[in-house]
Amino acid sequence: MNDTQTKELPETQPEITLIAFDRKSFFLFDGEQHLNQLLLADGEFPKPVLCVHFASKFDASLTLGEDVGLGDLWGIHPEIIERLRDTDCLIETDG
């Protein structure tokens, strides 16, 4: 991976999944019920959070299906991603 560390994926699917493009734009793909807590600096949410990186929206549609529209997903600010990295709550992988 480029400038991020890859950890082993957990045996069970995390409750919160993010998708990312160009390692700059992040979106909540799964786990909307945890969104408010995820955004809080001291929020309680299921850990770890999985972030799947894609090179492009086209690549994401090949993996996730064409039905996924980014307009339907919540955007996540990059500083929140940095906080998740800093607190060792984020597992990152390439899609």
N, C-alpha and C positions, 0 to 999 in steps of 0.2 A: 504494500500500500504506500501511498505517497507520504504524507506527513502525519498520519495517524497510526496508532498502534492497534493491531488486531489481536483480539482475545479469542479464546475458544468459545464456540457457541454453547449455550447451556443445553442440557438434555431435553428440557421442555421449552416450548415457545414462550418467550416473554410476553407479558400482558400488554406492554407498550412497544409499538414498532414505529420507527420513523423511517422516511426515505429521504435521500439527499441527492442533489445534482451538482456537479462541479465542485463538490465539497464546500459549497457556499449557500445553497438554498435547501432548507430543511422543512419537511412536512410530516404531520402526524398521520400515519397510515392506519394504525389500529390502537385502540385504547382511549377513545375519546372521553370515556367516563372518568379518566384520571387526568384530563387536561389541566384543570384548575390547579391541582396539587403539583403537577409537573412544573408549572410556570412559577410557582412560589419558591423563593430561596430556601425556605424551611419546610416545604411541603412533604407530605408523606404519600408515597406512591410505590407501586410494586417495582422492585429492582431485580435484575438489571433491565435497562432499556436497550432495545436493539435498534441500530441504525444501519440501514442497507444503502450503500452508495451506488449510484448509477452514473454512467458517463453522460447520458442524455435521457430526455423524456421518452424517446423512441425505445431505448434499451429497457427502460422501466416498463413500457407497455408490452414488450415481448415477454417479460417475466411475470408481470402482474395482471396482464390482460388489458385489452383496449378500453374496457369499461371504466377504468380508473381515470378520473379527471382531477387535475390539480386544483381546479376551482372549487371542488367539493371538499378539499382537505384544509385543515388548519395549518398555517405557516408557523414555524417555530423560529424564534430569533436566534442567530448564531451565538450570542452570549449565553443563552440557556444551554446550548450544546457544549460550550466551553465549561460551564459549571458542572454539567453531567460528566464530562471528561475529568475535570479536576477532582471530583468527588468519587471517581472510579465507579460510576453507575452506568457507563455507556459501553456497550459492546458494538464495535464497528466491523462491517464486512462489506465486501464488494458483491453487487447483485449479479 
